[in-house]
Amino acid sequence: MTDLTQIDIALNNSAYPIIIHPDLFDLSAIRSQLGGRKIMIVSNDTVAPLYLETVSDLFVDNKVFNCVLEDGEQYKNTQSWQVIIDALANHQFNRSDLLVSLGGGVIGDMTGFAAASWMRGIDFIQIPTTLLAQIDASVGGKTGINHSKGKNLIGAFHQPKAVIINVSSLNTLPVREFNAGIGEAIKYGGINQAGFFHWLSEHVDDIKIKKPGILMQLISQCCQFKADVVEQDETEQGVRALLNLGHTFGHAIETATNFKYLHGEAVGLGMVMAAELSAQLGYCEAGIRKMLENLLQAFDLPIMLDSNVTANTLLTLMKSDKKVINDQHRLILMKRLGGSFIAEGVKDSEILPALQSCLSG
C-alpha cells in the first residue's frame, strides 16, 4: 500500500496541509493545533452512519458535538446554514473553537461558509469523503451556499486549517457519485495538464475498480494541480478562474434541471459545451470535443443534456454567474487540450449554437 502523502499549501496569510492516507483519517499533522477546543462535526444523514463515530473518536482531548443535515445539493441553502449556526450558538462556540466538515462538496461548502460567518470567522477542517470533494471542492477555501437564482451565489473565501483525506472512504461511495468526481479530474486535463488527461485515458479500468495505488496517484496529482493554482491566485482575480472550465455552463445545467445532474456530470457537459464553443469561434480544433466526449463516456458520464431545458434558459442562467463582469460573459475556453484561457465579451449569439449542439431531443 502506498504511504501517506502530504501536500502543503502556502498562502500570503495562511498555510495548511492536505493529508492523503490510503486507509485512515490521519490527524497526526494537526494534533498539536487541537488543544482543548470544542469541536462541531457537520455531516449528512448518508455519511454520518458510516464515519461519524470513527471521526468523533479521533478528537480524544476535545468535547465533540455533531450537526447532521439532510443529504443533497437541494439542501445547500440558507436553511441548512442556519441549522449549523444555531448549533454553534446553542453550544456556545467561540473563536477558539473548531468546525469539521465530514462529507462531500455540499457539506464542505456549507461548513466552510458557517465557519466564515460565525463570529466573523473561526477555524475549520475539511474531511472529504467523495472523490469530487477530495480532488477539488475541499481544497482552496471556496465556501458557500446556493440561491434560487444560481449556484454558490452566497459565500466567502475562507481557507481550512487542514484537509484530511482517507482514500478508502471511496469504497462506500456509489458508482455514479464516484464517476461524477472523475468529471472534475478531467477538468484539470482540459485546463493545463494534457499529460494528465492522457494518464486518465490510459488508466480507466484501474480507476473504475478503485485500485488503491492508482487512486492515491489520482487524488495527489489533482490536489497538487489545484494547490499550485490557488497559491498563485487565492481569491480568483486571475489564473484561478481557469479552474472554472465547464463550470459556468455546468452551474446553469444544475440550476435549470433542479440538480438532476450531479455537479461533476454537469461540469463534464459544460466542458463539452466549452469545447464546442471554442471550436465554433476558431480557437481550437473540433476534435477536442470528441476527445472529451470519449473520456467522459468511458466513465459513464453524460455528453448530451437529456432534458426539456432550452438553450435560452441556460443562457439566462449563465448571466447570473459570479464570473460575469459588467454584464459581459467571462468564460473559460480552449485553444487546445491543456490550453485553456479566459475569454471575455463572448456574445449571446455565439454561445447559443454551442448550447443547442449539446441538447438532445
N, C-alpha and C positions, 0 to 999 in steps of 0.2 A: 504494500500500500504506500502511496506517495505521502511524504511527510507534510506537516503544516507549512503553509505559505503565508508570508506577511508582506503586504504592500502598504507603504506609508504615504499618506497624502500630506503635503506641506503647503499651507496657505499663508497669506500675509498675517492673519490674526489667529490662526489655529493650525493644529496638525493632529492627525489621528490615524490609527492603524486599521487596515482591513485584514482580518484574520480568517484564513480559509483552511479548514481542517476536514479531512476525509470523513470522519465519523463521530465528531464531538462538537458540542457547543463549548468552545475553549475561551474562558475569560482570563486566563493567566496573564495576558499582556496588560490588562487594565485593572487587575485585582487591587493594586495599591491605590487606585482612584476611588474605590467604592466606599471605604471607611465605614461609618455608621449611618450612611444616608438611607432615607426611606426610598423604596423602590415601588414604582407603579408599572406593572406589566400590562400592556394593552394588546389584546389578541382578538380573534373572532371565534365564532362557535364551530368552525371547522377545524382550525389549527389547535385551539385550546385543549380539546380532549387528547390530542396526540402528543403535545410537547410542553404544555403549561407547567405541569408538575415538575418535569425534568429541569426546565429552565429556572423555575422558582427555587429549586433546591440548590442551585449554583450560588445564590446570594446568601451564603451561610451566616454572615455577620450583619445582615440587614433585615429591617422589617419590611415585608413584601405585601403589596396589595395588588389585586387584579381588577381589570376592567375588560369584560368580554362583550364584543359588539357582534351584530349580525354580519354575515359574510356576503360580500358582493359589491361591485362598483356602484350600484344604485344607493348604497348606504354611505358613500363617501360625500357627506353633506354636512350642513350646519348642525343638524340634529345629533348626528354621531359625535361631531366635535364637541357639542355641548355636554354630551354624556361624559366624555373624558374630562372636560373642565370641571363638571360637577363633582366627579370622583376625586379630583385633586383638591377641590375646595373642602369636600366632606372629610378628607383625611389630613387636612391642614398641611399640604405640601408647600414648601418654601423654596427659595432659590438654591439652597444647598442640596436639594433632593434630586431624584433622577427618574426619568421615564424610560421605558424599554418597549420597543415595538417588536412583536413576535407574530410574523405572518408575511403576507405578500406586499405588493406595492401599495395597495389601498391602505392597509393598516400602517405601513411605514410612513406614507404621506400624511395621514391624519394624526398619527402620534407626533411626528415631527412638527406639524403645524400647532398642535396643542402645546408642545414644548416651547415653540417660538412665542406663543401667545401668553402663556401663564407667567404672571409677574414680569412681563416683557422679556422672557427668555430664561429657560432652565435647561440643564443638560439632558441629552437623551442618547440611547444606544440603539442601533439597528440590529435585529436578529432576523434576517430574511429567510423564509422557508420555501419560496418559489424560485424557479430559475430566473424569471424576469426580474424579480427583486434583487437576487444575488448578483446578477451581471450588470444591472443598470439602476433600478429605482432607489436602492439603498445607498448608493454612492453619489456624493456631490452636493448634498444639502438642499435639494429642492423639496419643499413640503407644501401641502395644500389640500383643498377640498374642491369639489365641483359645484357649479351653479347651473341652474336650469338652462341658461343661455350658452353654456360651454364648459369644457373640462378644465379643471385646475385654474379657474379664473380668480380664486381666492387663495392666497398663500404667501409664503415668505421663504427667503434663503436662510436656512438655519442648519449648520453642519452638525453631524453627530459626533460624539466623543469616541466612537468605535463602531465598526461593522463586523459582526461575528457570524461567520458562515459555516454551517455544518452541511457538507455536501450530501451526506447520507439522508438528510431530511427530504431530498428529492425523491426518495423511494416511495414516499406516501403521496406524492403529487400525481393527480390524474394525468393521463396521457395528453389530453387536449391542452391542459394548463402548461405542461412541460413543453410541448411543441410551440405554444404561443411565446414562450420565453426565447425560443430559437429565433423568432421574428426580430427581437431586439439584438441578438447576436449577429444576424445577417446585416443589420443596420451598420455595425462597425465596419464590416467589409465594404459596404457601399460608400461609406464616408471617406476613409483614408487608409484602409487596410485590405487591399486587394489580395495579398497573400493569405490573410486570414479567411477571406471568402473562399478561396480555393481549398484551404485546410478543412473548412466545414464541409465542402463538397466531397472531399476525399474520406471523411470520417462519419458520414451519415449513419451507417449501420452501427458503429460503436457508440455514437451519441444516442441513438434511439434505444439501445439496450442499456444505456446508462453505465457504461464501462467506467469504473471509478477513476482510473488514471486519466482517461480522456476528459471526463467531467472536470477534474481538478485543473487540467490544462485549459479547457474552455473557459471556466469561470475566472481563473487567474489572468488569462490574456485579456478578457473583456474588462475586468476591474482595472488592469494596468492601462488599457486604452483610455478608459474614462478618467482615471486619475491624472493621466498626462494632460488631458484637455482641461479638466477642472483647475489644475494648478496654474494653467496659463490664463484662465478667464473664469473666476469663481462665480460671478453674477451675470454671466451671459451678455456681455457687452460686445463680444466679437466672435472669436473662434468657437466658443462653446455652443453657439447657435447651430453649428453643423451637426451636433448630436440630435437635432430635431428632424433629421432626414426621415421623411414619411409621416411625421407627427402632425403637421398642420392638416393634411388630408385625413390621417388616422383619427384625430380627435373629432373631426367633423363626422366621420363614419360612426364613431361610438355614440355621439350625441344624437345623430339622425335616426339611428336604429335602436335607441334606448338601451345601449350596451348589449345588443345581441351578439356582437363580436367582442372577444377578449382583446385586451389592449395590444398584445403582440400580433394578433391576427389583423387588427385594424392598421397597425404600423406597417405590416407586410404589404397589405393592399395599398397603403399610402406610398410605399416605395415604388410599387408598380406604376402608380399614377405619376409620381415624380419622374420616373424614368421615361414614361410616355411623353410627358410634357417637355422634358429635356430634349428628347429626340425631335419632337414637333417644332421646337424652337431652334433646332440645328446645333444644339450644344454637344450631343453625343450620338453614337450610332444606335439605330433601332434595336440592334441585337442585345443591348444591355437589358432591356425589359425582359427578353426571353431568358437570359441568364438568371435574372432574379426569380422569374416565374418557375424555372426548373428547380432551383434550390428550395423555394417555398413549398412547392408541390412534394418534394422529397420528404418534407416533414408534415405533410398533410395540411398545409396552410392554404387558405383560400387565395385565389388570384383574380377572382371576379366578385363584384359586390352583388350578392344574391338577396335582393331586397326590392321593395317598391320605392325606395328613395330615388329622387331625381337629382340630376346634376346641379340644377338650380338651387335645390335645398342644401346640398353640400357646399356650394359656393357661398351661399348666405351665411352658413355657419363658419366657414373659413374666415369671413370678415370680422368675426368676433374673437379670432385667435389672438393670444397675447403678443404674438410677433408682428402683428400688423402695425405699421408706423405711418401716421398721418393719412390713414385710410388707404394706404398702399400695401399690397401683399408683399410679404418678405418670406420667400420660400427657399428651401434647400433643394437645389437641383444638381445634376451630374454632368460632368464633361467626359467622364469615363468611369469604369468601375474603380472605386477607391479614389475618385477625384471629384468630390462634392464641393459646392461653393454656394455662397449666399446670393440669391437673385432678388433684386428689389424692383418694384414697379411692374411686375408681370400683370397684364391686363386680364380682366374677366373673360373677354372674348378669346383669349389664348388658353385659358385654363379649362373652359367648358368642354372642348373636344377631348381633352385628356381624361376628364372625369367620365364623360359619356362612353369612352372606349373601354372602361372598366366596369360598366353596369351590365348585368345580364337581364334579359327579358325586355 
